Amino acid sequence: MKILVLAETDGGRVSEKSLPAIAFAQQKSPEAFTVLAIGDNLQCIETLTGYGAQAVLTVNHPALAKPLAERYAPVVAHYARQLGADAIVATTTTFSRDVLARVAGLLDAPMLSDIIALEQTDGKLVAKRPIYSANLIGTFEVEGSPVVMTVRGPAWGKPEPKGADSPVQTAEAPADIPTRSEWVRLQGGGGGRPDLTQARVVVSGGRPLKDPETFEKYIGGLADALGGAVGATRAAVDAGIAPNELQVGQTGKTVAPELYIAVAVSGSVQHLAGMKDSKVIVAINTDPEAPIFQVADYGLVADLYQVLPELTELLKNSKG
Ligand SMILES: Cc1cc2nc3c(=O)[nH]c(=O)nc-3n(C[C@H](O)[C@H](O)[C@H](O)COP(=O)(O)OP(=O)(O)OC[C@H]3O[C@@H](n4cnc5c(N)ncnc54)[C@H](O)[C@@H]3O)c2cc1C
């Protein structure tokens, strides 16, 4: 199977979010995968070169300086056709959902999203993916070629480093990049904190955090003491307590940090769908019956307003 991996970029830099898709390609087609990075004046290409790809293709063009799906999708489709790719793959993120759905449309190809396993059985590709808020695993048979896929990051992890670097090849942008949509701005709520989907530590807060100032003081304060990212429940987002881009869960982001601290989070199935792959889960909740305790490795039945200031202070002091 010839695989074309689409690297995630913000138009200027290659992101480490691309690595699970490379790990997937290494496992499924170690001898025949190519990585494609699109942008303008792309930096950090070395993030992609040490994993055994046949080549890392870079397409630089001023019209591709921002990651607009309308502009990137024809570039991906062009190189998928040129390479005769059997599969076009990226890690499941907002970027890939946006771009690859259009690629599937342009190639008239089937699309599989968020897959955690893929096998070839009797000449057919059979994929598994979490469904119903990750409470069930669905098995899907796909017909046709090429196949467009997003792969769930935590299921594939990081690729194995390989001895020699892959050659970096400059590739031309196709002549007819559509320019009907324009980049206006990127609105982020990270405030200099690590990216939510990449962070080693995530501290998430729920509806009882009252308002944005309280949320920032308690949840932001603990996250900063741990060098972590901030997440939120949908109830907190809907109540205007936290910005939309911090939402974790079925209709938010999927995270799998080494440590996830859920503060005043009830543990609805929709929230769990976005964080239950975390390595260690800590829950702080006044209700000992809260469902979050069923998935927590460590639980503290306590009022956040009492324990969070103490915990944050202790952590700050322990750093010396
Ligand atoms: C289609 C659909 C999609 C959804 N997608 C998502 C999603 O992506 N992400 C998501 O999070 N939700 C999602 N939801 C909403 C979800 O069902 C829950 O309503 C939501 O997760 C609850 O958020 P919460 O835990 O902040 O609030 P609550 O359910 O109100 O829970 C608050 C918790 O805080 C505890 N508490 C109260 N006061 C304190 C205190 N002082 N100290 C400590 N603990 C305290 C309470 O005991 C309670 O357990 C979705 C719902 C639907 C229908």
The ligand as an ORCA input file, in Angstrom:
! r2SCAN-3c Opt
* xyz 0 1
  C     -24.616     15.868     21.706
  C     -23.888     16.308     22.943
  C     -22.528     16.540     22.852
  C     -21.810     16.946     23.978
  N     -20.461     17.149     23.882
  C     -19.769     17.445     25.007
  C     -18.345     17.608     24.964
  O     -17.711     17.535     23.914
  N     -17.699     17.876     26.116
  C     -18.357     17.991     27.329
  O     -17.682     18.239     28.339
  N     -19.690     17.871     27.387
  C     -20.416     17.604     26.271
  N     -21.768     17.518     26.342
  C     -22.436     17.905     27.611
  C     -22.429     16.818     28.650
  O     -23.545     15.961     28.466
  C     -22.503     17.416     30.070
  O     -23.644     18.215     30.169
  C     -21.288     18.252     30.458
  O     -20.109     17.532     30.198
  C     -21.357     18.601     31.945
  O     -20.377     19.517     32.265
  P     -19.863     19.738     33.747
  O     -19.314     18.462     34.257
  O     -19.018     20.949     33.744
  O     -21.199     20.176     34.537
  P     -22.129     19.474     35.566
  O     -22.746     18.271     34.975
  O     -23.005     20.547     36.094
  O     -21.167     18.957     36.730
  C     -20.477     19.766     37.622
  C     -19.761     18.885     38.614
  O     -19.037     19.705     39.522
  C     -19.201     19.213     40.849
  N     -19.056     20.373     41.755
  C     -19.953     21.347     42.020
  N     -19.416     22.292     42.818
  C     -18.136     21.902     43.058
  C     -17.071     22.453     43.814
  N     -17.203     23.622     44.463
  N     -15.901     21.786     43.870
  C     -15.733     20.594     43.227
  N     -16.740     20.016     42.500
  C     -17.908     20.670     42.395
  C     -20.579     18.589     40.875
  O     -20.649     17.599     41.873
  C     -20.683     18.005     39.458
  O     -20.208     16.666     39.421
  C     -22.499     17.125     25.219
  C     -23.877     16.873     25.300
  C     -24.554     16.463     24.172
  C     -26.020     16.203     24.281
*
